[in-house]
């Protein structure tokens, strides 16, 4: 029986791996994309559920009108004393966690895709350019997730007024749609998206840039210490950037149906007139207490999740 030429055996050994590699290249990008979505959604949902009481306190303070010169950190302790139980601070946690599935996933995945696709990189690209990219990514994510914020604020206002929740999340969706139409779920989307733009303007790119700077300056390896240090910086900067829009967003969403036509700009002007510029930073302390540990836990968890699902560090 004739034996195959020597070179044909070599081809049989070499060609199949090449074909396998070629076939693997096609699904590689979609798989990586879904892994990014899973890593960001899981990390953000865990952080939100853990630190939600700070968000509850922040929202409760922001929807209250204040006298000029009042200090929000004093109001925090007064508010804590009025809570009937610890579980009351978790009012609205379900829509808050659901919000992060589209919001956090889209903002981080969009930023990374745009950054890499445009050939941008921390250290070589000006910080302002990366911040604008981060803000745009956050705005897109929040535009999609805004109804969950409306549901969260509505639940907290209802619990404060009635002492308990009268309806679940699905029932509240039906009630809002019935009284205000489908667009009622997006009430406050303007200041909400503005707030998301400003939050991510001072968050994602600042984390990205700070992480790169610490790595190159101190020759620090990619580790939880590096992630935590970078997250603390980005947490403070995002709070400074976003707090005014966060206050306006909460006030708009807390308006009665009859005042739903009032714009976010009008609300901001009224706040400054009645409470001063400091009114736009009402609730800054609980807001920072939420964003700082949220960023720290989130980015440390997110970087770990990326490794677990087979992705490179952020």
Secondary structure, DSSP 8 states (H G I E B T S, - for coil): -----HHHHHHHHHHHHHHHHHHHHHHHHHHHHHHHHHHHHHHHHHHHHHHHHHHHHHHHHHTS---TT--HHHHHHHHHHH-SSGGGGGTTHHHHHHHHHHHHHHHHHHHHHHHHHTT--BTTB-HHHHHHHHHHHHHHHHHHHHHHHHHHHHHHHHHHHHSS--S-HHHHHHHHHHHH-GGGGGTTHHHHHHHHHHHHHTTHHHHHHHHHHHHHHH---SSHHHHHHHHHHHHHHHHHHHHHHHHHHHHHHTS-GGGTT--HHHHHHHHHHHH-GGGGGTTHHHHHHHHHHHHHHHHHHHHHHHHHTT----
